[in-house]
Amino acid sequence: MRWSAVPHKKEAWKEECYGDAVRGKLLEFAEDGWDSIPEDEREEWFSRFKFWGIFHQRSGQESYFMMRLTNADGVFGPGQLAAIAEVADEYATGPAENPEFGNGYLDLTTRQSVQLHWINLEDVPAIWERLESVGVTTRSAGGDTMRNVTGSPTAGKDAREVIDTRPLLDRIQEGLRGDDALANMPRKFNISVSGIPDGSAQDAINDIGLEPARTGRAGEETVGFNVRVGGGLGGHEPRVARPLDVFVTRERAYDLVRGFVELYHDLGDRDNRSRNRARFFVDERGPEAIRTILQEEYVDFPLRTAGEDFREEYTYNAGRGDATGDYVGVHEQYDGLYYVGLNVPVGRLPATDAVALADLAAEFGSGEVRLTRRQNPLIMDVPEDDLAALLEEPLLEDYPAEPNPFQRGGMACTGTEFCSLALTETKARMARVLRWLRDNVDLPEDVEEVKIHFSGCTADCGHANTADIGLLGMRARKDGEIVEALDVGVGGGLGEDPAFVDWIRQRVPADEVPGALRSLLEAFAAHREDGQSFREWVAATPEEALVDLCEPEETDYEDPCLHDAKQSWYPFADGSTPAPTDPDGTPLSADD
């Protein structure tokens, strides 16, 4: 360890107690109840709880927590999704209902995992017992640590696969993320590993990403990974991961990833938290210098120069006119079985529907369900003879394998419903916007999706920067009142040549955004060349024209919470907050 001073208060908190040591203390607080956490220590304990996937919700929702689960590559084995759904149904209900989604639901995330809301601290031990009994954990799901490891959703099942990443993912999960000595990182740290040449692990926006590559002469090729470092979104300073000019074999890949994790753990900035993510570390040091330090001090094998990549084949979130590559629909596996990718609007799944999804996976497939980085589930291992019956199931009317282009492309973060950072409500609004666009905009038949991503703030958990159309939560004045508003960006995407959106409209009142999008999309439909995607059309259209086409307009769209602007304790509730409450929902007296 090369850092000695602890100039930021969070570093002092972590030095005192962090990682695995937090679990015991969290269980003590859970046994004694919410009020047992000293009020003047809540900020530091809430910061520590995040390591175990327990996040205190926003102001006005005191005593309620969000719980984030963690796994590797979005894989939930037989029985695991059912257990998560049962927990959501029993424990993830709060004092107010969402008008779109009710109460008791799962949020599928952009890192192939699951989040639950309205969790009482006192219920955490019982929830952990239920989840851990089927092999699901919340450890290392948040805070300054290695987050959920993402990968290709169909790893080990896909005929396109260049290299099977499952053993490596499992080793990173158990040996690296499971190492308590590395629990305390300077900031959160994201790892991706892909063995399928489609870009589905999104190496371009991770702190370290392994992408499939090959080296050597024809007939004597070695397959392994090229390495990219320092990618990420957020803070209006997104970065595309930079090539490290390293090729690593599958046998050496774990040691390489561990070496970079240790390097950032040791040398990363622990002072300035606004600029100490790994992407800024790479900015400051540069890939060449980092490669030199890695070779000299952190790995004990010669680093080979980068091999030939497969990036020209990347289709996932690439904005290409010739392929969507999002895993939605029916697809054949390498073994002759099939997987069926369903579309979950904005990633939110009521607990009863999650139970039904788990039942379908068991009835028609192996029981395994996998998640993509687009907040969608895959039912794995379905025999060809059972596909027709599965596609006729009533659940697929709400979560179709052939969604409309807007539903297919929609994603949204948590928003002000629960998040302390967000400036706007996201999920209910996005669900309404997607339906309105479906009913009011006609697209050419060959346009299968338009990716519209919505983030409630500049942290960009909804990946607005990588969308065809990115929406970012802001506030503005309209008719003399503060209203929720959105910045509008266009032309983002990953793929072979990653790029972020250009922000062409700022602080558009939320009720005028659908009209602006309709104007823009109708122009795209009218003027695109045959086969041209929205991203490709944006790249070919002058920015001045795009700004003019994206003209805010009031329509018959009705916004769910235009004037909330985080002034209430919950965007869809009137009156004062009942929080904090006992586990049964009874408000706690200030005198208790």
C-alpha positions in Angstrom: 0.0 0.0 0.0 1.6 3.3 -1.2 -0.9 5.8 0.1 -0.4 6.9 3.7 -2.5 10.0 4.3 -6.2 9.8 4.5 -7.3 13.3 3.5 -10.9 12.6 2.6 -13.4 11.7 5.3 -14.5 8.6 3.5 -11.0 7.3 3.5 -10.9 7.6 7.2 -14.2 5.8 7.5 -13.0 3.0 5.3 -9.7 2.7 7.3 -11.7 2.2 10.4 -14.2 -0.4 9.1 -14.9 -1.6 5.5 -15.3 -4.6 3.4 -16.2 -7.9 5.0 -16.0 -6.3 8.5 -19.1 -4.2 7.7 -21.4 -7.2 7.6 -21.3 -8.0 11.3 -22.0 -4.4 12.3 -24.8 -4.2 9.8 -26.4 -7.3 11.3 -26.1 -5.7 14.7 -28.0 -2.6 13.5 -30.6 -4.8 11.8 -31.2 -6.7 15.1 -31.5 -3.5 17.1 -33.5 -1.5 14.5 -33.2 1.7 12.6 -33.0 3.9 15.7 -29.9 2.1 16.9 -27.7 3.8 14.2 -26.5 7.0 16.0 -27.8 9.9 14.0 -24.4 11.6 13.9 -22.8 8.4 12.5 -25.5 7.6 9.8 -23.6 9.2 6.9 -20.5 7.1 7.5 -22.4 3.8 8.2 -24.6 4.3 5.1 -21.3 4.8 3.1 -20.0 1.5 4.5 -23.2 -0.4 4.0 -22.9 0.1 0.2 -20.2 -2.5 0.1 -22.8 -5.1 1.1 -25.3 -3.7 -1.4 -27.4 -1.8 1.1 -28.1 1.8 -0.1 -30.1 4.3 2.0 -32.8 5.8 -0.2 -33.3 9.6 -0.7 -34.3 12.3 1.8 -37.9 11.8 3.0 -37.5 8.0 2.8 -35.5 7.5 6.0 -35.3 3.9 7.3 -35.8 2.5 3.7 -33.0 1.0 1.7 -32.3 -0.2 -1.8 -30.6 -3.6 -2.1 -28.4 -4.4 -5.0 -27.4 -8.0 -5.9 -24.2 -9.1 -7.5 -23.1 -12.0 -9.6 -20.9 -12.6 -12.6 -22.1 -12.0 -16.2 -25.8 -11.7 -15.3 -26.3 -15.4 -14.9 -29.0 -16.6 -12.6 -29.2 -20.4 -12.3 -32.3 -22.5 -11.7 -34.2 -21.3 -8.6 -32.2 -18.1 -8.2 -34.6 -15.7 -10.0 -37.6 -17.3 -8.2 -35.9 -16.6 -4.8 -35.2 -13.0 -5.8 -38.8 -12.5 -6.9 -40.1 -14.0 -3.6 -37.9 -11.6 -1.6 -39.3 -8.7 -3.7 -42.8 -9.8 -3.1 -42.4 -10.2 0.6 -40.0 -7.4 1.5 -39.7 -4.8 -1.3 -42.9 -3.0 -0.7 -43.2 0.5 0.6 -45.8 3.1 1.8 -46.6 4.4 -1.7 -47.3 2.9 -5.1 -45.8 3.7 -8.4 -48.6 4.6 -10.9 -47.0 2.5 -13.6 -45.5 -0.4 -11.7 -47.4 -0.7 -8.4 -45.5 -2.0 -5.4 -43.0 -4.8 -5.0 -40.8 -5.1 -8.1 -37.3 -5.8 -9.4 -35.1 -3.4 -11.3 -32.9 -5.0 -13.9 -29.7 -3.0 -14.2 -27.3 -1.8 -16.9 -24.6 -4.0 -15.2 -26.5 -7.3 -15.6 -27.8 -7.4 -12.0 -30.9 -6.7 -9.9 -32.0 -4.0 -7.4 -34.8 -4.1 -4.9 -36.4 -1.0 -3.2 -38.2 -0.2 0.0 -36.1 -2.6 2.1 -36.2 -2.3 5.9 -32.9 -2.7 7.6 -34.5 -5.1 10.1 -35.4 -7.5 7.2 -31.9 -7.7 5.8 -30.8 -10.8 7.8 -33.8 -12.8 6.6 -33.3 -11.6 3.0 -29.7 -12.5 3.0 -30.5 -16.0 4.4 -33.0 -16.6 1.7 -30.8 -15.3 -1.2 -27.6 -16.9 0.0 -29.3 -20.3 0.4 -29.6 -20.3 -3.4 -26.1 -18.8 -4.1 -27.1 -15.1 -4.6 -25.1 -12.5 -2.8 -25.1 -8.7 -2.3 -21.4 -8.5 -1.4 -19.2 -5.9 -3.2 -22.3 -4.5 -4.9 -21.5 -0.9 -4.2 -19.2 1.7 -2.6 -15.5 2.0 -3.4 -14.9 -1.5 -4.6 -15.0 -3.8 -7.6 -18.6 -3.8 -8.8 -20.5 -6.5 -10.7 -18.3 -8.1 -13.4 -20.1 -7.9 -16.8 -19.6 -10.1 -19.8 -21.2 -11.5 -22.9 -24.8 -12.6 -21.9 -24.6 -15.9 -23.8 -21.0 -16.9 -22.7 -20.6 -20.7 -23.1 -23.7 -21.0 -25.2 -23.0 -18.9 -28.3 -21.8 -20.3 -31.7 -20.1 -17.0 -32.3 -17.9 -17.3 -29.2 -14.2 -16.9 -29.8 -13.2 -17.8 -26.3 -15.2 -19.2 -23.4 -14.9 -16.6 -20.6 -16.9 -18.5 -17.9 -13.9 -19.9 -16.0 -12.2 -16.5 -16.0 -15.4 -14.7 -14.9 -15.8 -17.2 -12.1 -12.2 -16.8 -11.0 -12.5 -12.9 -11.0 -15.7 -13.2 -9.0 -14.3 -15.5 -6.4 -10.5 -14.8 -6.3 -10.4 -11.1 -7.1 -13.7 -9.5 -6.0 -13.8 -12.0 -3.1 -10.4 -10.8 -1.8 -11.1 -8.6 1.2 -7.6 -7.1 1.0 -8.7 -5.3 -2.2 -12.2 -4.4 -1.0 -11.1 -0.8 -0.3 -10.5 0.8 -3.7 -10.0 4.6 -4.3 -13.4 4.6 -6.0 -15.8 2.1 -7.6 -14.2 0.0 -10.2 -15.8 -1.8 -13.2 -14.5 -4.9 -15.0 -15.8 -6.5 -18.2 -14.8 -9.6 -20.0 -16.1 -10.6 -23.5 -15.4 -13.7 -25.5 -18.1 -13.0 -28.2 -17.1 -10.5 -30.9 -20.2 -8.3 -30.6 -19.3 -5.8 -27.9 -22.0 -6.9 -25.5 -19.8 -6.6 -22.4 -19.2 -2.9 -23.4 -15.5 -2.8 -22.7 -15.4 0.8 -24.0 -17.0 2.1 -20.8 -15.3 0.0 -18.2 -12.3 0.7 -16.0 -10.7 -2.4 -17.5 -12.1 -4.4 -20.3 -10.9 -7.6 -22.0 -12.1 -8.0 -25.6 -11.5 -11.1 -27.8 -8.4 -11.0 -30.0 -6.0 -13.2 -31.8 -2.3 -13.1 -32.7 0.1 -15.2 -34.8 0.1 -16.5 -38.3 -2.8 -18.2 -40.1 -3.0 -21.8 -38.9 -0.9 -21.0 -35.8 -3.1 -18.4 -34.2 -3.4 -17.9 -30.5 -6.8 -16.6 -29.2 -7.0 -14.4 -26.1 -7.8 -10.8 -25.2 -6.7 -7.3 -26.0 -6.9 -5.0 -23.0 -8.5 -1.6 -22.7 -8.5 0.7 -19.6 -10.0 3.9 -18.3 -13.5 3.9 -19.8 -16.6 5.2 -18.1 -19.6 7.6 -18.0 -20.8 10.3 -15.7 -20.0 13.8 -14.5 -20.2 15.3 -18.0 -16.8 13.8 -18.5 -17.2 10.3 -20.2 -14.2 8.5 -21.5 -13.8 5.7 -24.1 -11.5 3.1 -22.7 -8.0 3.4 -24.1 -6.0 0.5 -25.6 -3.2 -0.7 -23.3 -1.4 -2.3 -26.3 -1.5 -5.7 -24.5 -2.5 -9.1 -25.7 -3.0 -11.7 -23.0 -3.9 -15.4 -23.2 -6.7 -16.9 -21.3 -4.2 -18.5 -18.9 -2.7 -15.1 -18.0 -5.8 -13.0 -18.2 -6.7 -13.3 -14.5 -3.2 -12.2 -13.4 -3.3 -9.2 -15.8 -6.7 -8.0 -14.5 -5.5 -8.5 -10.9 -2.3 -6.6 -11.7 -4.2 -3.6 -12.9 -6.6 -3.7 -10.0 -3.7 -3.7 -7.6 -2.0 -0.9 -9.4 -5.0 1.3 -9.2 -5.6 0.3 -5.6 -2.1 1.3 -4.7 -1.6 4.4 -6.8 -5.1 5.8 -7.4 -5.9 9.2 -6.0 -7.7 9.0 -2.6 -8.0 12.7 -2.1 -10.0 14.3 -4.9 -13.1 12.2 -5.2 -14.5 14.2 -8.1 -11.5 13.1 -10.3 -10.2 9.9 -8.9 -12.1 7.3 -11.0 -9.8 5.1 -13.1 -10.6 7.0 -16.3 -8.9 10.1 -14.8 -6.0 8.0 -13.5 -5.5 6.8 -17.1 -5.8 10.5 -18.3 -3.0 11.5 -15.9 -0.6 8.6 -16.3 -1.3 7.6 -19.9 -1.6 4.0 -21.2 2.1 3.7 -22.0 3.3 4.6 -18.5 0.6 2.4 -16.9 1.8 -0.5 -19.1 5.4 0.1 -18.0 4.4 0.1 -14.3 2.2 -2.9 -14.8 5.1 -4.8 -16.4 7.8 -3.8 -13.9 5.8 -4.1 -10.6 2.6 -6.0 -11.0 2.8 -8.9 -13.4 5.6 -11.5 -13.6 5.3 -12.4 -17.3 6.3 -10.5 -20.4 3.4 -8.4 -21.8 2.8 -9.0 -25.4 1.7 -6.3 -27.8 -2.0 -6.1 -28.8 -3.3 -8.7 -31.2 -5.9 -8.4 -34.0 -9.3 -7.5 -32.6 -12.8 -8.3 -33.8 -14.2 -4.8 -33.4 -15.5 -4.6 -37.0 -18.0 -7.3 -36.0 -19.4 -5.4 -33.0 -23.2 -4.9 -33.2 -24.3 -4.4 -29.6 -25.4 -0.9 -29.0 -23.5 0.1 -32.1 -26.1 2.0 -33.9 -25.6 0.0 -37.1 -28.2 -0.1 -39.8 -27.4 -3.8 -40.7 -27.8 -5.4 -37.2 -29.3 -4.6 -33.8 -27.3 -7.2 -31.8 -29.3 -6.7 -28.6 -30.2 -10.3 -27.8 -34.0 -9.7 -28.0 -35.9 -12.3 -29.9 -35.3 -16.0 -30.7 -31.7 -17.1 -31.2 -30.0 -20.5 -31.7 -27.3 -21.6 -29.2 -24.3 -23.6 -30.3 -25.8 -26.8 -28.9 -29.0 -26.7 -31.0 -31.1 -25.3 -28.2 -32.4 -21.7 -28.3 -32.5 -18.7 -26.0 -35.4 -16.2 -26.1 -34.6 -12.6 -25.2 -37.5 -10.6 -23.8 -37.9 -6.9 -23.6 -38.7 -5.4 -20.2 -39.7 -1.7 -20.5 -37.1 0.4 -18.6 -35.9 -2.7 -16.8 -38.7 -2.8 -14.1 -40.3 -6.1 -13.5 -43.1 -6.6 -10.9 -42.4 -9.4 -8.5 -45.4 -11.5 -9.7 -44.1 -11.2 -13.3 -40.6 -12.2 -12.2 -42.1 -15.3 -10.6 -43.9 -16.1 -13.8 -40.7 -15.5 -15.8 -38.8 -18.0 -13.5 -41.6 -20.5 -14.0 -41.4 -20.2 -17.8 -37.6 -20.6 -17.7 -38.0 -23.8 -15.7 -40.9 -25.1 -17.8 -39.5 -24.5 -21.3 -35.8 -24.3 -20.6 -33.2 -25.3 -18.1 -34.4 -22.8 -15.5 -31.4 -20.5 -16.2 -32.1 -16.8 -16.8 -29.5 -14.4 -17.9 -29.5 -10.6 -18.0 -28.1 -8.2 -20.7 -26.7 -4.7 -20.2 -29.9 -3.4 -21.8 -32.0 -4.4 -18.7 -33.5 -7.4 -20.4 -33.7 -11.1 -19.5 -32.9 -14.2 -21.6 -34.6 -17.6 -21.1 -31.9 -20.1 -21.9 -31.8 -23.7 -23.3 -35.2 -23.9 -24.9 -35.8 -26.9 -27.3 -36.9 -25.9 -30.8 -40.1 -27.8 -30.5 -41.1 -25.7 -27.4 -40.5 -22.3 -28.9 -44.0 -21.8 -30.4 -45.7 -22.6 -27.1 -43.3 -20.3 -25.1 -43.9 -17.4 -27.5 -47.7 -17.8 -27.0 -47.5 -17.5 -23.2 -49.5 -14.5 -21.8 -46.4 -13.1 -20.0 -44.8 -12.4 -23.4 -47.6 -10.0 -24.3 -46.2 -7.6 -21.7 -42.5 -8.5 -22.3 -42.4 -9.4 -25.9 -39.6 -11.1 -27.9 -40.6 -8.7 -30.8 -41.2 -5.3 -29.2 -41.8 -2.1 -31.1 -38.7 0.0 -31.9 -39.2 2.5 -29.1 -39.8 -0.1 -26.4 -36.9 -2.1 -27.6 -34.5 0.8 -27.4 -35.7 2.3 -24.1 -33.6 2.3 -20.9 -33.8 4.3 -17.7 -32.0 4.7 -14.4 -33.7 4.8 -10.9 -34.4 8.6 -10.9 -35.8 10.7 -8.1 -38.2 8.0 -7.0 -35.4 6.6 -4.8 -32.1 8.2 -5.8 -30.5 11.1 -3.7 -28.6 12.3 -6.8 -31.2 12.4 -9.5 -32.9 15.6 -10.5 -35.9 14.1 -12.3 -38.2 11.1 -12.2 -37.2 8.6 -14.9 -38.9 5.2 -15.1 -42.6 6.1 -15.1 -41.9 9.1 -17.3 -39.9 7.0 -19.8 -42.6 4.3 -19.9 -45.1 6.9 -20.9 -42.9 8.6 -23.4 -42.2 5.3 -25.1 -45.9 4.5 -25.4 -46.6 8.0 -26.7 -43.9 7.7 -29.4 -45.3 4.3 -30.4 -48.7 5.8 -30.9 -47.6 9.0 -32.5 -44.5 8.3 -34.7 -44.4 6.0 -37.7 -40.9 4.6 -38.6 -39.9 2.6 -41.7 -40.4 -1.1 -41.3 -36.7 -1.8 -41.5 -36.0 0.3 -38.4 -36.1 -2.2 -35.6 -35.0 0.0 -32.7 -34.2 3.6 -31.7 -32.2 3.6 -28.5 -33.5 6.2 -26.1 -31.6 6.2 -22.7 -32.7 8.3 -19.8 -30.5 9.3 -16.8 -31.8 11.4 -14.0 -28.5 13.2 -13.4 -25.0 13.5 -14.8 -23.8 10.3 -13.1 -25.4 8.7 -16.2 -26.4 5.3 -14.7 -28.9 5.1 -17.5 -26.2 5.4 -20.2 -27.7 8.5 -21.9 -24.3 9.2 -23.4 -24.3 6.0 -25.4 -27.7 6.3 -26.9 -29.2 7.2 -30.3 -31.1 9.8 -28.2 -29.9 10.5 -24.7 -32.0 12.2 -22.1 -30.4 13.8 -19.0 -32.4 15.1 -16.0 -32.3 18.8 -15.3 -34.6 21.5 -14.0 -35.9 24.6 -15.7 -38.5 27.4 -15.3 -41.8 27.3 -17.2 -44.6 29.8 -16.7 -42.8 31.1 -13.6 -42.5 27.7 -11.9 -39.7 25.2 -11.4 -40.3 22.1 -13.5 -38.4 18.9 -14.3 -36.5 19.3 -17.6 -34.3 17.3 -19.8 -31.2 17.8 -21.9 -31.4 16.0 -25.2 -28.4 14.5 -27.0 -28.1 12.5 -30.2 -25.7 10.3 -32.1 -24.1 8.2 -29.3 -23.2 4.5 -29.5 -20.5 2.0 -28.9 -19.5 -0.7 -31.4 -16.3 -0.5 -33.4 -16.0 3.2 -33.0 -17.5 4.3 -29.7 -18.8 7.9 -29.4 -20.9 9.9 -27.0 -24.0 12.0 -27.8 -23.8 15.6 -28.8 -26.1 17.6 -26.5 -28.3 19.6 -28.9 -31.0 20.9 -26.6 -30.7 21.9 -22.9 -33.3 22.1 -20.1 -36.4 21.3 -22.2 -39.4 21.1 -19.9 -40.3 17.4 -19.6 -43.8 17.8 -21.1 -42.3 19.3 -24.3 -39.7 16.6 -24.8 -42.0 14.1 -26.6 -42.9 16.7 -29.2 -39.3 17.5 -29.8 -38.5 13.8 -30.3 -41.4 13.3 -32.6 -40.2 16.1 -34.9 -36.7 14.7 -34.9 -37.8 11.1 -35.5 -40.2 12.1 -38.3 -37.3 13.9 -40.0 -35.2 10.8 -39.7 -38.0 8.7 -41.2 -38.5 11.1 -44.1 -34.9 11.8 -45.0 -32.8 8.8 -44.1 -31.2 6.7 -46.8 -32.3 3.1 -47.3 -30.9 1.0 -44.5 -29.5 3.9 -42.5 -29.7 3.8 -38.8 -30.6 6.8 -36.6 -27.0 7.1 -35.4 -25.7 7.0 -39.0 -28.3 9.6 -40.1 -27.3 11.9 -37.2 -23.6 11.6 -38.3 -24.6 12.6 -41.8 -26.8 15.6 -40.8 -25.4 19.0 -39.8 -25.7 19.8 -36.1 -27.5 23.1 -36.9 -30.3 21.1 -38.7 -30.6 18.7 -35.8 -31.0 21.5 -33.3 -33.7 23.0 -35.5 -35.5 19.7 -35.9 -35.5 19.0 -32.2 -37.9 21.8 -31.5 -39.7 21.5 -28.0 -43.4 21.4 -28.4 -46.4 20.8 -26.1 -48.6 17.9 -27.2 -51.3 15.7 -25.7 -48.6 13.8 -23.8 -49.4 14.1 -20.1 -46.3 14.1 -17.9 -46.6 12.1 -14.6 -44.8 14.6 -12.3 -43.7 17.7 -14.2 -43.8 20.0 -11.1 -42.4 17.6 -8.5 -38.7 18.6 -9.0 -37.9 16.5 -5.9 -40.0 18.8 -3.7 -42.0 15.8 -2.3 -40.8 12.8 -0.4 -41.9 10.5 -3.3 -42.8 11.8 -6.8 -46.3 10.1 -6.8 -47.4 10.8 -3.2 -49.2 13.7 -1.6 -48.7 14.9 1.9 -45.9 14.4 4.4 -43.7 11.4 4.5 -44.4 8.5 6.9 -40.7 7.8 7.2 -39.0 6.7 9.3 -41.1 3.7 10.0 -41.0 0.3 11.7 -40.7 -2.7 9.5 -44.6 -3.0 9.5 -44.8 0.6 8.1 -45.8 2.3 11.4 -44.2 5.8 11.6 -41.6 6.1 14.3 -42.3 8.9 16.8 -39.6 11.6 17.1 -39.7 10.9 20.8 -39.1 7.2 20.5 
